[in-house]
Amino acid sequence: MSENNPPPTTTTTTTTTGTGTTSDTNTRGIPYYEKLKRDLRETLQRKRLLDKNMATLEDQIYRFEAA
């Protein structure tokens, strides 16, 4: 299951100059954030649908057992 995989780590590149060391951290940025936001929206929509289906199924089971 891909949802159990840890998120990828950020990459740090280090360059050495004549006077010292400079560190440049690559960030995920806005496109990564927008993708996560879209994925979260889609996942929540899917969860709502599954919750609705489960409630319907539970109601059917209740009616069947009561009969």
All heavy atoms as TSV, in Angstrom:
chain	resi	resn	atom	element	x	y	z
A	1	MET	N	N	0.835	-1.172	0.000
A	1	MET	CA	C	0.000	0.000	0.000
A	1	MET	C	C	0.882	1.238	0.000
A	1	MET	O	O	1.719	1.408	0.863
A	1	MET	CB	C	-0.877	0.015	1.231
A	1	MET	CG	C	-1.914	-1.031	1.276
A	1	MET	SD	S	-2.928	-0.696	2.709
A	1	MET	CE	C	-3.824	-2.183	2.754
A	2	SER	N	N	0.662	2.075	-0.951
A	2	SER	CA	C	1.505	3.256	-1.077
A	2	SER	C	C	1.223	4.290	0.004
A	2	SER	O	O	2.075	5.110	0.308
A	2	SER	CB	C	1.339	3.878	-2.462
A	2	SER	OG	O	0.017	4.321	-2.624
A	3	GLU	N	N	0.027	4.265	0.617
A	3	GLU	CA	C	-0.264	5.266	1.628
A	3	GLU	C	C	0.527	5.042	2.908
A	3	GLU	O	O	0.634	5.922	3.736
A	3	GLU	CB	C	-1.765	5.334	1.937
A	3	GLU	CG	C	-2.346	4.069	2.526
A	3	GLU	CD	C	-2.845	3.083	1.498
A	3	GLU	OE1	O	-2.715	3.319	0.297
A	3	GLU	OE2	O	-3.375	2.045	1.902
A	4	ASN	N	N	1.124	3.847	3.067
A	4	ASN	CA	C	1.923	3.566	4.244
A	4	ASN	C	C	3.394	3.904	4.050
A	4	ASN	O	O	4.161	3.804	4.996
A	4	ASN	CB	C	1.793	2.091	4.629
A	4	ASN	CG	C	0.395	1.771	5.123
A	4	ASN	OD1	O	-0.292	2.634	5.624
A	4	ASN	ND2	N	-0.013	0.535	4.973
A	5	ASN	N	N	3.778	4.278	2.850
A	5	ASN	CA	C	5.168	4.632	2.590
A	5	ASN	C	C	5.476	5.990	3.193
A	5	ASN	O	O	4.666	6.906	3.120
A	5	ASN	CB	C	5.453	4.683	1.086
A	5	ASN	CG	C	5.389	3.313	0.468
A	5	ASN	OD1	O	5.504	2.313	1.151
A	5	ASN	ND2	N	5.191	3.259	-0.832
A	6	PRO	N	N	6.681	6.156	3.787
A	6	PRO	CA	C	7.029	7.477	4.323
A	6	PRO	C	C	7.267	8.458	3.186
A	6	PRO	O	O	7.625	8.061	2.077
A	6	PRO	CB	C	8.316	7.207	5.098
A	6	PRO	CG	C	8.891	5.985	4.481
A	6	PRO	CD	C	7.717	5.180	3.976
A	7	PRO	N	N	7.054	9.753	3.443
A	7	PRO	CA	C	7.292	10.743	2.396
A	7	PRO	C	C	8.772	10.807	2.054
A	7	PRO	O	O	9.621	10.514	2.905
A	7	PRO	CB	C	6.818	12.066	3.014
A	7	PRO	CG	C	6.835	11.823	4.474
A	7	PRO	CD	C	6.620	10.356	4.686
A	8	PRO	N	N	9.088	11.158	0.805
A	8	PRO	CA	C	10.498	11.245	0.431
A	8	PRO	C	C	11.180	12.363	1.211
A	8	PRO	O	O	10.557	13.368	1.566
A	8	PRO	CB	C	10.466	11.563	-1.064
A	8	PRO	CG	C	9.102	12.090	-1.320
A	8	PRO	CD	C	8.199	11.499	-0.277
A	9	THR	N	N	12.447	12.168	1.484
A	9	THR	CA	C	13.189	13.180	2.236
A	9	THR	C	C	13.679	14.262	1.304
A	9	THR	O	O	13.818	14.055	0.101
A	9	THR	CB	C	14.400	12.546	2.949
A	9	THR	OG1	O	15.227	11.933	1.964
A	9	THR	CG2	C	13.963	11.510	3.960
A	10	THR	N	N	13.949	15.435	1.859
A	10	THR	CA	C	14.474	16.523	1.046
A	10	THR	C	C	15.940	16.270	0.775
A	10	THR	O	O	16.643	15.660	1.572
A	10	THR	CB	C	14.312	17.881	1.753
A	10	THR	OG1	O	14.952	17.807	3.022
A	10	THR	CG2	C	12.859	18.250	1.923
A	11	THR	N	N	16.380	16.746	-0.350
A	11	THR	CA	C	17.766	16.552	-0.751
A	11	THR	C	C	18.566	17.791	-0.399
A	11	THR	O	O	18.157	18.905	-0.677
A	11	THR	CB	C	17.846	16.305	-2.272
A	11	THR	OG1	O	17.001	15.214	-2.589
A	11	THR	CG2	C	19.257	15.999	-2.698
A	12	THR	N	N	19.710	17.581	0.214
A	12	THR	CA	C	20.585	18.692	0.562
A	12	THR	C	C	21.864	18.546	-0.241
A	12	THR	O	O	22.499	17.500	-0.219
A	12	THR	CB	C	20.923	18.685	2.065
A	12	THR	OG1	O	19.704	18.723	2.790
A	12	THR	CG2	C	21.789	19.851	2.436
A	13	THR	N	N	22.210	19.606	-0.957
A	13	THR	CA	C	23.469	19.597	-1.698
A	13	THR	C	C	24.400	20.599	-1.055
A	13	THR	O	O	24.000	21.681	-0.650
A	13	THR	CB	C	23.251	19.965	-3.176
A	13	THR	OG1	O	22.600	21.230	-3.237
A	13	THR	CG2	C	22.404	18.930	-3.877
A	14	THR	N	N	25.646	20.229	-0.939
A	14	THR	CA	C	26.624	21.095	-0.316
A	14	THR	C	C	27.749	21.348	-1.306
A	14	THR	O	O	28.278	20.415	-1.901
A	14	THR	CB	C	27.201	20.425	0.955
A	14	THR	OG1	O	26.117	20.092	1.804
A	14	THR	CG2	C	28.154	21.338	1.676
A	15	THR	N	N	28.082	22.605	-1.479
A	15	THR	CA	C	29.197	22.955	-2.353
A	15	THR	C	C	30.247	23.673	-1.531
A	15	THR	O	O	29.932	24.428	-0.610
A	15	THR	CB	C	28.742	23.863	-3.507
A	15	THR	OG1	O	28.122	25.020	-2.963
A	15	THR	CG2	C	27.755	23.149	-4.416
A	16	THR	N	N	31.483	23.442	-1.852
A	16	THR	CA	C	32.580	24.068	-1.123
A	16	THR	C	C	33.202	25.142	-1.995
A	16	THR	O	O	33.534	24.901	-3.146
A	16	THR	CB	C	33.650	23.011	-0.752
A	16	THR	OG1	O	33.011	21.967	-0.032
A	16	THR	CG2	C	34.741	23.617	0.092
A	17	THR	N	N	33.320	26.312	-1.426
A	17	THR	CA	C	33.988	27.398	-2.130
A	17	THR	C	C	35.345	27.633	-1.474
A	17	THR	O	O	35.680	27.001	-0.471
A	17	THR	CB	C	33.144	28.693	-2.053
A	17	THR	OG1	O	32.985	29.042	-0.680
A	17	THR	CG2	C	31.791	28.505	-2.699
A	18	GLY	N	N	36.085	28.549	-1.995
A	18	GLY	CA	C	37.412	28.828	-1.451
A	18	GLY	C	C	37.366	29.367	-0.028
A	18	GLY	O	O	38.287	29.171	0.751
A	19	THR	N	N	36.251	30.021	0.356
A	19	THR	CA	C	36.195	30.631	1.678
A	19	THR	C	C	35.324	29.861	2.658
A	19	THR	O	O	35.343	30.149	3.839
A	19	THR	CB	C	35.633	32.068	1.569
A	19	THR	OG1	O	34.347	32.005	0.963
A	19	THR	CG2	C	36.548	32.937	0.741
A	20	GLY	N	N	34.537	28.913	2.201
A	20	GLY	CA	C	33.683	28.189	3.138
A	20	GLY	C	C	32.766	27.217	2.431
A	20	GLY	O	O	32.992	26.858	1.281
A	21	THR	N	N	31.735	26.767	3.122
A	21	THR	CA	C	30.790	25.785	2.594
A	21	THR	C	C	29.411	26.426	2.499
A	21	THR	O	O	28.969	27.089	3.420
A	21	THR	CB	C	30.726	24.554	3.515
A	21	THR	OG1	O	32.036	24.033	3.655
A	21	THR	CG2	C	29.835	23.489	2.940
A	22	THR	N	N	28.735	26.203	1.372
A	22	THR	CA	C	27.383	26.712	1.163
A	22	THR	C	C	26.441	25.530	1.066
A	22	THR	O	O	26.711	24.570	0.359
A	22	THR	CB	C	27.304	27.535	-0.136
A	22	THR	OG1	O	28.345	28.493	-0.115
A	22	THR	CG2	C	25.977	28.221	-0.269
A	23	SER	N	N	25.322	25.592	1.775
A	23	SER	CA	C	24.346	24.505	1.756
A	23	SER	C	C	23.073	24.992	1.080
A	23	SER	O	O	22.550	26.051	1.403
A	23	SER	CB	C	24.042	24.054	3.181
A	23	SER	OG	O	23.103	23.015	3.148
A	24	ASP	N	N	22.582	24.210	0.104
A	24	ASP	CA	C	21.360	24.552	-0.627
A	24	ASP	C	C	20.371	23.408	-0.447
A	24	ASP	O	O	20.592	22.311	-0.921
A	24	ASP	CB	C	21.682	24.768	-2.107
A	24	ASP	CG	C	20.448	25.074	-2.929
A	24	ASP	OD1	O	19.518	25.698	-2.411
A	24	ASP	OD2	O	20.415	24.676	-4.091
A	25	THR	N	N	19.267	23.658	0.247
A	25	THR	CA	C	18.259	22.625	0.475
A	25	THR	C	C	17.170	22.768	-0.575
A	25	THR	O	O	16.579	23.824	-0.721
A	25	THR	CB	C	17.648	22.772	1.876
A	25	THR	OG1	O	18.696	22.696	2.825
A	25	THR	CG2	C	16.640	21.681	2.142
A	26	ASN	N	N	16.914	21.684	-1.308
A	26	ASN	CA	C	15.829	21.670	-2.295
A	26	ASN	C	C	14.524	21.434	-1.557
A	26	ASN	O	O	14.368	20.449	-0.862
A	26	ASN	CB	C	16.050	20.560	-3.325
A	26	ASN	CG	C	17.297	20.792	-4.133
A	26	ASN	OD1	O	17.672	21.921	-4.372
A	26	ASN	ND2	N	17.951	19.718	-4.535
A	27	THR	N	N	13.571	22.346	-1.702
A	27	THR	CA	C	12.271	22.175	-1.059
A	27	THR	C	C	11.275	21.657	-2.073
A	27	THR	O	O	11.474	21.754	-3.279
A	27	THR	CB	C	11.777	23.513	-0.474
A	27	THR	OG1	O	11.692	24.461	-1.531
A	27	THR	CG2	C	12.709	24.020	0.602
A	28	ARG	N	N	10.205	21.116	-1.563
A	28	ARG	CA	C	9.186	20.538	-2.442
A	28	ARG	C	C	8.396	21.621	-3.146
A	28	ARG	O	O	7.990	21.451	-4.269
A	28	ARG	CB	C	8.272	19.645	-1.627
A	28	ARG	CG	C	9.021	18.454	-1.081
A	28	ARG	CD	C	8.090	17.562	-0.314
A	28	ARG	NE	N	8.836	16.447	0.208
A	28	ARG	CZ	C	8.818	16.062	1.450
A	28	ARG	NH1	N	8.071	16.677	2.324
A	28	ARG	NH2	N	9.526	15.039	1.846
A	29	GLY	N	N	8.124	22.716	-2.497
A	29	GLY	CA	C	7.496	23.857	-3.142
A	29	GLY	C	C	5.993	23.753	-3.323
A	29	GLY	O	O	5.333	22.821	-2.883
A	30	ILE	N	N	5.458	24.746	-4.007
A	30	ILE	CA	C	4.014	24.891	-4.213
A	30	ILE	C	C	3.415	23.743	-5.033
A	30	ILE	O	O	2.351	23.245	-4.670
A	30	ILE	CB	C	3.700	26.256	-4.865
A	30	ILE	CG1	C	4.139	27.399	-3.948
A	30	ILE	CG2	C	2.229	26.384	-5.220
A	30	ILE	CD1	C	3.424	27.449	-2.618
A	31	PRO	N	N	4.036	23.275	-6.123
A	31	PRO	CA	C	3.410	22.165	-6.875
A	31	PRO	C	C	3.189	20.921	-6.008
A	31	PRO	O	O	2.154	20.266	-6.105
A	31	PRO	CB	C	4.395	21.878	-8.007
A	31	PRO	CG	C	5.139	23.155	-8.190
A	31	PRO	CD	C	5.224	23.763	-6.813
A	32	TYR	N	N	4.143	20.617	-5.131
A	32	TYR	CA	C	4.003	19.471	-4.239
A	32	TYR	C	C	2.836	19.695	-3.285
A	32	TYR	O	O	2.025	18.809	-3.053
A	32	TYR	CB	C	5.301	19.262	-3.461
A	32	TYR	CG	C	5.257	18.096	-2.515
A	32	TYR	CD1	C	5.341	16.789	-2.973
A	32	TYR	CD2	C	5.145	18.297	-1.141
A	32	TYR	CE1	C	5.299	15.711	-2.110
A	32	TYR	CE2	C	5.107	17.238	-0.268
A	32	TYR	CZ	C	5.186	15.954	-0.751
A	32	TYR	OH	O	5.136	14.895	0.115
A	33	TYR	N	N	2.724	20.901	-2.739
A	33	TYR	CA	C	1.645	21.261	-1.828
A	33	TYR	C	C	0.294	21.143	-2.532
A	33	TYR	O	O	-0.658	20.591	-1.976
A	33	TYR	CB	C	1.854	22.685	-1.308
A	33	TYR	CG	C	0.675	23.238	-0.559
A	33	TYR	CD1	C	0.409	22.843	0.739
A	33	TYR	CD2	C	-0.173	24.158	-1.164
A	33	TYR	CE1	C	-0.687	23.347	1.430
A	33	TYR	CE2	C	-1.260	24.674	-0.487
A	33	TYR	CZ	C	-1.513	24.259	0.812
A	33	TYR	OH	O	-2.596	24.765	1.478
A	34	GLU	N	N	0.204	21.666	-3.749
A	34	GLU	CA	C	-1.061	21.607	-4.498
A	34	GLU	C	C	-1.451	20.166	-4.787
A	34	GLU	O	O	-2.629	19.804	-4.712
A	34	GLU	CB	C	-0.956	22.410	-5.798
A	34	GLU	CG	C	-0.836	23.900	-5.592
A	34	GLU	CD	C	-2.042	24.515	-4.907
A	34	GLU	OE1	O	-3.171	24.037	-5.104
A	34	GLU	OE2	O	-1.834	25.491	-4.155
A	35	LYS	N	N	-0.478	19.322	-5.116
A	35	LYS	CA	C	-0.762	17.909	-5.376
A	35	LYS	C	C	-1.266	17.235	-4.106
A	35	LYS	O	O	-2.244	16.490	-4.136
A	35	LYS	CB	C	0.481	17.191	-5.891
A	35	LYS	CG	C	0.233	15.726	-6.211
A	35	LYS	CD	C	1.518	15.030	-6.614
A	35	LYS	CE	C	1.314	13.576	-6.917
A	35	LYS	NZ	N	0.670	12.805	-5.872
A	36	LEU	N	N	-0.623	17.511	-2.981
A	36	LEU	CA	C	-1.073	16.936	-1.715
A	36	LEU	C	C	-2.484	17.395	-1.364
A	36	LEU	O	O	-3.311	16.610	-0.893
A	36	LEU	CB	C	-0.124	17.331	-0.581
A	36	LEU	CG	C	1.182	16.572	-0.477
A	36	LEU	CD1	C	2.002	17.101	0.688
A	36	LEU	CD2	C	0.953	15.096	-0.325
A	37	LYS	N	N	-2.760	18.668	-1.613
A	37	LYS	CA	C	-4.081	19.217	-1.330
A	37	LYS	C	C	-5.140	18.528	-2.191
A	37	LYS	O	O	-6.211	18.149	-1.700
A	37	LYS	CB	C	-4.056	20.726	-1.596
A	37	LYS	CG	C	-5.134	21.498	-0.896
A	37	LYS	CD	C	-4.806	22.965	-0.851
A	37	LYS	CE	C	-5.484	23.693	-1.965
A	37	LYS	NZ	N	-5.387	25.147	-1.853
A	38	ARG	N	N	-4.827	18.338	-3.478
A	38	ARG	CA	C	-5.761	17.661	-4.388
A	38	ARG	C	C	-5.966	16.214	-3.960
A	38	ARG	O	O	-7.101	15.722	-3.916
A	38	ARG	CB	C	-5.229	17.740	-5.822
A	38	ARG	CG	C	-6.191	17.143	-6.847
A	38	ARG	CD	C	-5.634	17.193	-8.250
A	38	ARG	NE	N	-4.492	16.302	-8.378
A	38	ARG	CZ	C	-3.258	16.675	-8.725
A	38	ARG	NH1	N	-3.002	17.928	-9.013
A	38	ARG	NH2	N	-2.276	15.807	-8.813
A	39	ASP	N	N	-4.863	15.530	-3.610
A	39	ASP	CA	C	-4.966	14.141	-3.165
A	39	ASP	C	C	-5.805	14.029	-1.896
A	39	ASP	O	O	-6.618	13.107	-1.756
A	39	ASP	CB	C	-3.576	13.549	-2.915
A	39	ASP	CG	C	-2.799	13.324	-4.192
A	39	ASP	OD1	O	-3.401	13.399	-5.290
A	39	ASP	OD2	O	-1.574	13.082	-4.105
A	40	LEU	N	N	-5.620	14.970	-0.980
A	40	LEU	CA	C	-6.398	14.962	0.249
A	40	LEU	C	C	-7.881	15.163	-0.047
A	40	LEU	O	O	-8.735	14.456	0.496
A	40	LEU	CB	C	-5.904	16.048	1.206
A	40	LEU	CG	C	-6.657	16.179	2.522
A	40	LEU	CD1	C	-6.585	14.894	3.320
A	40	LEU	CD2	C	-6.106	17.345	3.321
A	41	ARG	N	N	-8.197	16.097	-0.932
A	41	ARG	CA	C	-9.588	16.337	-1.318
A	41	ARG	C	C	-10.212	15.078	-1.914
A	41	ARG	O	O	-11.335	14.695	-1.557
A	41	ARG	CB	C	-9.652	17.482	-2.330
A	41	ARG	CG	C	-10.571	18.584	-1.899
A	41	ARG	CD	C	-10.715	19.674	-2.934
A	41	ARG	NE	N	-9.663	20.667	-2.773
A	41	ARG	CZ	C	-8.791	21.019	-3.712
A	41	ARG	NH1	N	-8.841	20.495	-4.902
A	41	ARG	NH2	N	-7.873	21.919	-3.476
A	42	GLU	N	N	-9.476	14.428	-2.820
A	42	GLU	CA	C	-9.989	13.211	-3.459
A	42	GLU	C	C	-10.160	12.086	-2.447
A	42	GLU	O	O	-11.145	11.347	-2.485
A	42	GLU	CB	C	-9.045	12.779	-4.580
A	42	GLU	CG	C	-9.044	13.713	-5.773
A	42	GLU	CD	C	-7.925	13.399	-6.762
A	42	GLU	OE1	O	-7.120	12.483	-6.507
A	42	GLU	OE2	O	-7.865	14.083	-7.797
A	43	THR	N	N	-9.216	11.966	-1.529
A	43	THR	CA	C	-9.285	10.914	-0.522
A	43	THR	C	C	-10.461	11.141	0.421
A	43	THR	O	O	-11.171	10.196	0.782
A	43	THR	CB	C	-7.971	10.846	0.268
A	43	THR	OG1	O	-6.895	10.636	-0.648
A	43	THR	CG2	C	-7.980	9.714	1.272
A	44	LEU	N	N	-10.678	12.401	0.811
A	44	LEU	CA	C	-11.817	12.703	1.681
A	44	LEU	C	C	-13.143	12.433	0.975
A	44	LEU	O	O	-14.089	11.918	1.587
A	44	LEU	CB	C	-11.754	14.157	2.156
A	44	LEU	CG	C	-10.696	14.441	3.211
A	44	LEU	CD1	C	-10.589	15.933	3.447
A	44	LEU	CD2	C	-11.006	13.704	4.491
A	45	GLN	N	N	-13.205	12.750	-0.324
A	45	GLN	CA	C	-14.422	12.471	-1.084
A	45	GLN	C	C	-14.663	10.960	-1.140
A	45	GLN	O	O	-15.793	10.492	-0.974
A	45	GLN	CB	C	-14.294	13.047	-2.486
A	45	GLN	CG	C	-15.539	12.878	-3.320
A	45	GLN	CD	C	-15.388	13.511	-4.701
A	45	GLN	OE1	O	-14.316	13.978	-5.078
A	45	GLN	NE2	N	-16.460	13.529	-5.456
A	46	ARG	N	N	-13.599	10.190	-1.352
A	46	ARG	CA	C	-13.716	8.735	-1.398
A	46	ARG	C	C	-14.157	8.195	-0.039
A	46	ARG	O	O	-15.002	7.300	0.044
A	46	ARG	CB	C	-12.369	8.137	-1.796
A	46	ARG	CG	C	-12.397	6.646	-1.918
A	46	ARG	CD	C	-11.088	6.129	-2.465
A	46	ARG	NE	N	-11.065	4.695	-2.384
A	46	ARG	CZ	C	-10.071	3.980	-1.895
A	46	ARG	NH1	N	-8.974	4.573	-1.510
A	46	ARG	NH2	N	-10.143	2.688	-1.834
A	47	LYS	N	N	-13.609	8.749	1.045
A	47	LYS	CA	C	-13.998	8.325	2.392
A	47	LYS	C	C	-15.474	8.602	2.649
A	47	LYS	O	O	-16.181	7.765	3.216
A	47	LYS	CB	C	-13.148	9.023	3.446
A	47	LYS	CG	C	-13.496	8.597	4.875
A	47	LYS	CD	C	-12.856	9.507	5.881
A	47	LYS	CE	C	-13.248	9.146	7.297
A	47	LYS	NZ	N	-14.641	9.270	7.593
A	48	ARG	N	N	-15.945	9.769	2.250
A	48	ARG	CA	C	-17.367	10.093	2.436
A	48	ARG	C	C	-18.255	9.099	1.705
A	48	ARG	O	O	-19.292	8.667	2.226
A	48	ARG	CB	C	-17.651	11.507	1.955
A	48	ARG	CG	C	-17.133	12.562	2.889
A	48	ARG	CD	C	-17.542	13.961	2.439
A	48	ARG	NE	N	-16.656	14.938	3.029
A	48	ARG	CZ	C	-15.751	15.644	2.367
A	48	ARG	NH1	N	-15.629	15.532	1.060
A	48	ARG	NH2	N	-14.964	16.494	2.994
A	49	LEU	N	N	-17.860	8.728	0.479
A	49	LEU	CA	C	-18.628	7.760	-0.291
A	49	LEU	C	C	-18.621	6.397	0.402
A	49	LEU	O	O	-19.663	5.745	0.517
A	49	LEU	CB	C	-18.065	7.645	-1.711
A	49	LEU	CG	C	-18.752	6.652	-2.641
A	49	LEU	CD1	C	-20.211	7.060	-2.863
A	49	LEU	CD2	C	-18.022	6.571	-3.960
A	50	LEU	N	N	-17.454	5.969	0.901
A	50	LEU	CA	C	-17.372	4.693	1.606
A	50	LEU	C	C	-18.195	4.716	2.893
A	50	LEU	O	O	-18.862	3.729	3.227
A	50	LEU	CB	C	-15.911	4.351	1.924
A	50	LEU	CG	C	-15.042	3.984	0.727
A	50	LEU	CD1	C	-13.588	3.862	1.145
A	50	LEU	CD2	C	-15.518	2.692	0.087
A	51	ASP	N	N	-18.157	5.842	3.618
A	51	ASP	CA	C	-18.965	5.967	4.836
A	51	ASP	C	C	-20.452	5.847	4.520
A	51	ASP	O	O	-21.204	5.181	5.240
A	51	ASP	CB	C	-18.697	7.305	5.526
A	51	ASP	CG	C	-17.337	7.362	6.202
A	51	ASP	OD1	O	-16.715	6.303	6.396
A	51	ASP	OD2	O	-16.891	8.493	6.519
A	52	LYS	N	N	-20.869	6.498	3.430
A	52	LYS	CA	C	-22.277	6.438	3.027
A	52	LYS	C	C	-22.664	5.012	2.660
A	52	LYS	O	O	-23.723	4.522	3.073
A	52	LYS	CB	C	-22.508	7.380	1.841
A	52	LYS	CG	C	-23.929	7.428	1.368
A	52	LYS	CD	C	-24.078	8.368	0.195
A	52	LYS	CE	C	-25.472	8.309	-0.376
A	52	LYS	NZ	N	-25.616	9.134	-1.573
A	53	ASN	N	N	-21.800	4.327	1.895
A	53	ASN	CA	C	-22.085	2.947	1.502
A	53	ASN	C	C	-22.146	2.029	2.716
A	53	ASN	O	O	-22.998	1.136	2.797
A	53	ASN	CB	C	-21.037	2.445	0.513
A	53	ASN	CG	C	-21.164	3.090	-0.840
A	53	ASN	OD1	O	-22.195	3.667	-1.181
A	53	ASN	ND2	N	-20.107	3.021	-1.626
A	54	MET	N	N	-21.248	2.245	3.678
A	54	MET	CA	C	-21.240	1.408	4.865
A	54	MET	C	C	-22.495	1.644	5.706
A	54	MET	O	O	-23.079	0.694	6.236
A	54	MET	CB	C	-20.005	1.663	5.729
A	54	MET	CG	C	-19.921	0.639	6.829
A	54	MET	SD	S	-18.523	0.644	7.971
A	54	MET	CE	C	-17.300	1.621	7.273
A	55	ALA	N	N	-22.915	2.895	5.814
A	55	ALA	CA	C	-24.135	3.188	6.560
A	55	ALA	C	C	-25.336	2.510	5.906
A	55	ALA	O	O	-26.206	1.954	6.601
A	55	ALA	CB	C	-24.349	4.691	6.643
A	56	THR	N	N	-25.397	2.531	4.589
A	56	THR	CA	C	-26.488	1.869	3.864
A	56	THR	C	C	-26.457	0.367	4.101
A	56	THR	O	O	-27.499	-0.252	4.366
A	56	THR	CB	C	-26.378	2.170	2.353
A	56	THR	OG1	O	-26.397	3.579	2.153
A	56	THR	CG2	C	-27.515	1.533	1.575
A	57	LEU	N	N	-25.278	-0.216	4.043
A	57	LEU	CA	C	-25.132	-1.650	4.267
A	57	LEU	C	C	-25.520	-2.024	5.694
A	57	LEU	O	O	-26.226	-3.019	5.916
A	57	LEU	CB	C	-23.694	-2.081	3.979
A	57	LEU	CG	C	-23.382	-3.566	4.124
A	57	LEU	CD1	C	-24.241	-4.390	3.170
A	57	LEU	CD2	C	-21.916	-3.824	3.860
A	58	GLU	N	N	-25.087	-1.226	6.665
A	58	GLU	CA	C	-25.449	-1.498	8.056
A	58	GLU	C	C	-26.963	-1.417	8.250
A	58	GLU	O	O	-27.541	-2.209	8.992
A	58	GLU	CB	C	-24.742	-0.517	8.990
A	58	GLU	CG	C	-23.265	-0.795	9.128
A	58	GLU	CD	C	-22.535	0.266	9.934
A	58	GLU	OE1	O	-23.119	1.342	10.205
A	58	GLU	OE2	O	-21.375	0.021	10.285
A	59	ASP	N	N	-27.602	-0.455	7.594
A	59	ASP	CA	C	-29.054	-0.328	7.679
A	59	ASP	C	C	-29.741	-1.554	7.080
A	59	ASP	O	O	-30.710	-2.074	7.640
A	59	ASP	CB	C	-29.509	0.947	6.966
A	59	ASP	CG	C	-30.978	1.237	7.180
A	59	ASP	OD1	O	-31.421	1.192	8.354
A	59	ASP	OD2	O	-31.682	1.496	6.179
A	60	GLN	N	N	-29.233	-2.036	5.944
A	60	GLN	CA	C	-29.804	-3.237	5.321
A	60	GLN	C	C	-29.641	-4.449	6.241
A	60	GLN	O	O	-30.553	-5.265	6.380
A	60	GLN	CB	C	-29.126	-3.505	3.982
A	60	GLN	CG	C	-29.487	-2.532	2.898
A	60	GLN	CD	C	-28.667	-2.765	1.631
A	60	GLN	OE1	O	-27.724	-3.544	1.621
A	60	GLN	NE2	N	-29.038	-2.059	0.562
A	61	ILE	N	N	-28.478	-4.575	6.866
A	61	ILE	CA	C	-28.241	-5.702	7.776
A	61	ILE	C	C	-29.190	-5.618	8.966
A	61	ILE	O	O	-29.783	-6.623	9.380
A	61	ILE	CB	C	-26.769	-5.718	8.249
A	61	ILE	CG1	C	-25.853	-6.073	7.079
A	61	ILE	CG2	C	-26.568	-6.698	9.401
A	61	ILE	CD1	C	-24.374	-5.878	7.378
A	62	TYR	N	N	-29.357	-4.423	9.524
A	62	TYR	CA	C	-30.263	-4.232	10.646
A	62	TYR	C	C	-31.684	-4.638	10.284
A	62	TYR	O	O	-32.368	-5.350	11.029
A	62	TYR	CB	C	-30.219	-2.776	11.115
A	62	TYR	CG	C	-31.202	-2.478	12.207
A	62	TYR	CD1	C	-30.957	-2.856	13.526
A	62	TYR	CD2	C	-32.398	-1.800	11.925
A	62	TYR	CE1	C	-31.857	-2.585	14.528
A	62	TYR	CE2	C	-33.304	-1.517	12.931
A	62	TYR	CZ	C	-33.044	-1.919	14.234
A	62	TYR	OH	O	-33.951	-1.646	15.232
A	63	ARG	N	N	-32.154	-4.192	9.107
A	63	ARG	CA	C	-33.517	-4.541	8.674
A	63	ARG	C	C	-33.666	-6.036	8.441
A	63	ARG	O	O	-34.685	-6.631	8.771
A	63	ARG	CB	C	-33.863	-3.789	7.391
A	63	ARG	CG	C	-34.200	-2.347	7.644
A	63	ARG	CD	C	-34.845	-1.729	6.426
A	63	ARG	NE	N	-34.193	-0.447	6.168
A	63	ARG	CZ	C	-34.104	0.121	4.999
A	63	ARG	NH1	N	-34.599	-0.464	3.938
A	63	ARG	NH2	N	-33.527	1.272	4.863
A	64	PHE	N	N	-32.618	-6.672	7.880
A	64	PHE	CA	C	-32.654	-8.113	7.625
A	64	PHE	C	C	-32.713	-8.882	8.940
A	64	PHE	O	O	-33.482	-9.850	9.071
A	64	PHE	CB	C	-31.427	-8.533	6.816
A	64	PHE	CG	C	-31.370	-10.011	6.542
A	64	PHE	CD1	C	-32.193	-10.584	5.588
A	64	PHE	CD2	C	-30.495	-10.827	7.255
A	64	PHE	CE1	C	-32.137	-11.944	5.336
A	64	PHE	CE2	C	-30.442	-12.190	7.007
A	64	PHE	CZ	C	-31.263	-12.745	6.046
A	65	GLU	N	N	-31.924	-8.478	9.929
A	65	GLU	CA	C	-31.907	-9.182	11.209
A	65	GLU	C	C	-33.183	-8.942	11.995
A	65	GLU	O	O	-33.590	-9.786	12.797
A	65	GLU	CB	C	-30.690	-8.750	12.023
A	65	GLU	CG	C	-29.381	-9.262	11.458
A	65	GLU	CD	C	-28.165	-8.789	12.248
A	65	GLU	OE1	O	-28.313	-7.904	13.120
A	65	GLU	OE2	O	-27.084	-9.322	11.986
A	66	ALA	N	N	-33.815	-7.790	11.799
A	66	ALA	CA	C	-35.055	-7.475	12.530
A	66	ALA	C	C	-36.254	-8.211	11.947
A	66	ALA	O	O	-37.276	-8.385	12.622
A	66	ALA	CB	C	-35.312	-5.976	12.513
A	67	ALA	N	N	-36.148	-8.663	10.716
A	67	ALA	CA	C	-37.278	-9.316	10.054
A	67	ALA	C	C	-37.480	-10.741	10.531
A	67	ALA	O	O	-36.755	-11.412	11.084
A	67	ALA	CB	C	-37.067	-9.325	8.543
